[in-house]
Amino acid sequence: MAKFLEYQGKEWLRKAGLPVPNGRAASSPEEAKKIAQEIGKPVAVKGQVQAGGRGKAGIVKLVNTPEEAERAAREIMAKTVKGLSIRQVLIEEKLDIKKEFYCSFVVNGAREARSPMLMFSTEGGMDIESVPEEQLFKVNIDPIFGLQTYDAVDICAQAGIPAQDLSKFANFLSRLSQTYKKYDCQTLEINPFVLTGSGELVCADCKMEIDNSAVGRHPEFAIKIARDLPGEPTELDYMGWSIEETDSRGTGFLMNMGYDEVSPGYIGYHPIGGGSAMMGLDALNQVGLKPANYADTSGNPVASKIYRVAKSVLSQPNIDGYLLGGFMMANQEQWHHAHAIVKVLREVLPEQKPGLPCVLLLCGNREAESLEILRKGLDDLMVPDGPGKRIEIYGKEHVTDTKFIGERLAALSKEYRAEKDAQGK
């Protein structure tokens, strides 16, 4: 899912006509002070990061003056949460909170539902896992007609909202439901939304995630990568997304896996299909190696698409090897992989990564022809002193032998690392 930071989600809520606190994001402590001066009242300083539990992490602070806002912003922006840096803080007016509530709109994937679902509770401000089951109320939403007024009133009444406030709460939830549908959200969570001392309902927080498949319908979002990522997009993530975005012929998926360029033992990882990917990870884990990235070239992609993925995988600096993990008897015509891999290795190994270990496991449809393409196409590189001297090619005889493949890659990588260390590289 394409995820928005809190301040971004609130901007889209504001454009949809929903009440959010007055404020905006700052990229420096000095800017935070300036925004607090413009607001002219006590403010909340909230670190912007794709992680839950921000209050517990100490990156949400309430302050009374612009100077305090500046200090709080400086303190928050010096922290990391779950390994993620905080580059921005949201400065917004402090609310007069009378009561906090929870609501979220998600997709109910249960077989009997397959529809959006509203979850509502009068216990806002808590992690959803901490809300007692008996205080969390749910209703499935018709995917065509949306949240009906009577369903909104009913769920509020079940939760114990006073009769005189039912219309106000039901209208608020209905507007959120319309926004959820309008923006093609996968998740829209408001935790908390608050009842203020003056009787208004305001979205005090916002978690908004957009369905990846719908991103093309929303150029206004300016989403650069419509994909779930563990952190901020890396150069490799942008490269991978450009492959998917510009070529729909089969799968050509590529993303970063938290690769540490300084540490040894990372492998450029190129599996073929989801089951193959799991077996390849098992091969690496058994011998203490780690994937620098995740990739997938299944669904019978053309050679040019496989080439782009493999070239990107091999572009990563300081990797200790490359694994083409075809741990499956694929129906796709594997000679496309063979042609692509030959071209990539002939371009990369001689000048950029001579001697890099490359364990190539390829089997399935057109296997014999594919292995022959690999062997003939790389034969002159695989001589004892050649740039491809650590290329090893395997077929179906090792399709389930993760231990063997892992051990071969580990042995070659150890030799390669020792050679590089001896050369002072």
N, C-alpha and C positions, 0 to 999 in steps of 0.2 A: 504493500500500500504506500502511496505517496503521502507523507506525513507533514503536517504543518506544525510549526512552533506555536505556542499559545498566542502570541501577539498577532501572528498571521491569521490564525483561525478566528480571532476576535474581529479582525478587520473584515473578514467575509461575513461574519454574523452581523456586524454593524451595517454592511451594505445590504443585507437581507432585511433590515429593519428591526433587528433584535437589540435589546438593551444591553450594553456593555459599559464598563467603567471608562471614564475619560482618561486617556493616556496614550503613550506610544513607546517604541523601543529605542534604546540608546546603545551605541557601540563603544562608549568610553565613559569613565566616571564624570568627566567634565560635561558631557552631553546629558548625563543623567541629572546633574545639578540644574542645568538649564531647563530641562523639561519639568522638573519639580517646581522651579520658580514660575514657569508658565501656568502650571496647574494651580498654584497658590494656596495649597492646603496640605495636610498630612497625606503621605503617599505610601504605597506598597512598592518595594523594589524586588523584582522577581527574576531570577536567573532563567534564561531561555535555553533549554536543552531537551533533547528527545529522551527523557527518562522520567519515571514516576518517583514518588517519594521526595519531592523537592523540599517540602517543609522539613522533613526529617534530616535532609542533607544540609540544611542551614543556608539555602540559597533563596529563601523568601523572607524579607524583613520589612517591618512596618516602622516608618520614621516620620518625624514631625517637621523637619526643616530641609531646605535644599542642600545644606552642608552635610547633614546626616545622610541624605540620599547619595551624595557623592562618595562618602566614606563607605557606605553599605555596598554601592556598586563596585568600588575598587576591591573590597573584600570578597564579594561574590565572584567577580570575574577572575580572581586569582585561583579559584577552586576548579576541580574536575569532579564530575559525577559519573560513576560507572565508566570511567575512562574517557569521558567526553568533555572537551573544553567548553567553557562558557564564554561566548564571544559577544553576547548581547544581554541586556537586562530590560525588562518591561517596567516602565515607570507609570503608575496609574493611581488615580485617586483612591484614598482609603475609604471603604464603604462603611456606612452605619448599619451593621449587620444585626438583625433581630433573630433570624433563624436561617440555618443552612439546609439545603436539600440536594439530592442526587438524581440525575437522570442520564440515561445514555440510550442511543439508538444504534443497534448493531444488527448483523445478519444472523438470523436463527437458521442454522444449517441442518436442523433435525429433519428427518425424512418426512415427518407429518406436518412440518411447517414450511421450510424453504421460503422464508419471507423475512422482511425487516421485523425487528422486535423492540419495543420500548421497555426499559427497566427504570423504575422510579422508587425512590425511598425518601423518607423524611430525615434519614440519617446521612446528611451530606458532609463533605469534608473528610471522609474516611476512605481508605482503600476499599474497593468493592468487595474484596475478600473478607474484610472485617465487618461488613454489614450483616447482621443476623438474617438468616434465610426468611424468617417470618416477617421481617420488616422490608423485604425487597419484593416489589410487586412487578409483574410482567404481563405484557399483552402483545400478541402478534399483530402486525399491521398489514392491511391489504396492500400488496405492492402496486396496484393500479390506482385505487381510490384514496390511499393514505390513511392516516389516523382519523377515525371518525370521532366526532365531538362526544358522542355518548360513551365511547371507549375511554376517551381522555377523562371525562367526568367520573366514570366508574372507577378507574384506577386511582384517581385522587381521593375519591370517597373511601375506597378500601384502605388507603394509606392513612386516613384519619384527618384529611384536610377539612377545616370547618366549612359548613354549608355556605356561609356568606362569601367564602373565598374560592369555591369550586369553579365558578366561571372564569375567574382570573387565571387560576392555575391551568385549567383545561385549555384556555386560549393560548397561553404561553407554550405548553407542550405541543399543541397543534402547529404553531408557527415554527417551532424547532423541527417538527416532523417534515413540514413542507421544505424547510431549508436543507434537511438531510437528503431529501429526494432531489431537490433542485441542483445541488452540488455533486450528486452521485457519490455520496459518502459511503465508505465501508463502516466507519465508526464516527459517531458524533457524541462525545461525552462532555457533559457540563457538571463538573464536580469541584466546588459546589455552585449551584445557582442559589441566590440568597433573596430573602425577604428583608427589605431595608426597614428602618424605623419609620419611614414615610409611607410604607405599604407597597413599594415597587418590587417587582421581580427582576433581578439583574444577573447576567451571566458573569460570575466572578472568576471563572476559569474556563478553559476550552481545550479539548483534545479533538482534533479533526483529522481524519485519515480518508483519503480519496481512493476509490476503486481504481486500481491500475488500468483496467481495461477501458475506463471512461475518460482518462486524461486527455485523449485526443479531442473530446468534445468540449474541453475547457481551456482554450488557449489563454484565457484571461488569468489563469493560475500561474502561467509561466513556469511550469514544473519541468525541470531539466531531465530528471530521471524518474520514470514511473515504476518504481521497484522498491521492495523492502531492503533496507541497508542497515548494517549494524552501527553505523556512525555516519559522519559526513562523507559525501562522495569523494573518492580518490580519482586520480587520473585514469587508472585502470577501469573504474566504474563508468566513467564517461566514455571511454573507448568501447566498453562492452555494450552500453546502451546505444551507441551510434550504430553498432552492428545490427542490433534488433530493430532499431527504428527505421533503418534504410533497406532491410532485406527480410522479407517474410517467408522465404523458402526454407522450411525446416527450422529447427531450433539452433540458435547461436548465442547461448547465454554465457555471460562472463561477469564476475564480480570479485571484488577484493575480499580477503578473509582475515583482515587484521595483520597483514604481513609486516614483520619487523626486518627491515633490510640489513640490519647490523648483525643479527643473530644467525648462526649457521643452522643447517638442517631443513631449510624451506625448499619445497619442490614446486616447480611450475606444474599445476595439476590440470589435466585435460581428460575427464571421463566422457563416456558416451552413454547418456541416459541415467535416470535416477537410481535404478538398482545397481548399475555399474559404478556409479559415484560412491555408493555406500561401501561396496566391496573394495574400491580403490582406497578409500579412507581407512578401511581395515588393514589393507596392505601397508599403508604408511604408518599407522599407529603401532603395528606389531614391531616395527624396527626403529621407532623413535623419530621418524621424520614427520614434517608438518606441511600441510598444503598452503602455499602462498596465496592461492586464489581458488575460486570454484568456477567451473565451466561446464558446458553441456552442448554437444553437437549431435543431437539425436533427431529423429523425425525426417531422416533422409535429406539433410541440407546439401546444397551444391558445394563443389570443391572451393569455389571462391569465398563462400561464407566460412567454411571450416578453416581456410587459410587465414582469414582475418582474425578468427579466434585464436588459433595456434600462434600466430605472429605476435598477438598481444600478450599471450601467456609467456612467451619466451622473451618479451621485451623487459620483463621485470629484472631489475638489477640484483646481482649477488645471489641468485638462486643456485642450489646445489644439484639440480637435475630437472628433468622433464619426464612426466609420466603420461603417456597416452593409454588410458585405462579402459580398454574395450572389454570389460568383464561381462560379456553377454553374447549370445548367438543372435546377432541383429538381423532383422529383415531388410534393413536398408542396404543399398549397394555400397559396400565398403571401399570400393576403388576410389570413390570421391575423397574419402579420408586419406587414402594412400597417395594420391596425386598431390593433395594439399600439403601433407606432411613432408613429402620429398622437396617440394618447392621451398617451404619455410626453412627446413634444416639446411638446405644448400645455400640459402641467403644468410642465415644467422650464424651457423657454426664456424665457417672459415675465418671470418674477421672479428665477429663480436664475442662469441663464446666457444672458442676451440676447446675440444675435449669434454664439453658438457655431457654428463651422463643422460642418455635418452633411452628409456625402456618403452618400447612400442608393442602393445598388446592389441591385436586387431583380429576379430573373427566374425563369422556370420556369413551373410549372403555375399557371393563373389570373393570368398576368403582367399582361395588359392591365387586368383589373379591379383588381388590386392597385396598379398605378401610378396608376390613376385615384383610388383611395381615398386614396393619399398626397397627390396633387396637390390634390384637393378639400378634404381634411381639413386641409391646411397652407397653403392658398392665402392666407388673410388674414394669416398670420404672415410670408409670404415677400415682402411689399411692401418697397420699398427701405429704409425706415427701421424696419421691423418687427423683432421679436426673432428671426424666422427668416430674416433677409435673406441668410444664408449657407447656406441649405439648397439642395442640388442633388440631383436625382432622376434616376437612370439605369436603363435596362433592359438587355435582352440584347445590344444593339449594343455594349456595353462589357464583356461577361461575361469576356473573356480579356484585356482591355486594362488590365493593372495599371499600366502607365506613366501612362496618361491619368488614371486614378482617383487615383494617388499625387500627380501634379502638381497636380490640382485641389485636393486636400486640403491640400497644402503651400502653395499660393498663398493659399487662404482662411485657413489657420492663421497665416501670416505677417501678413496684414492684421488678423486678430483680435488677435494679440499686440501689434501696434503700437497698435491702438486702446485696448487695456487699459493699455498703458504710458503712453499720452498722458493717460489718465484717472487715472493713479496707482493702479491696482488691482493 
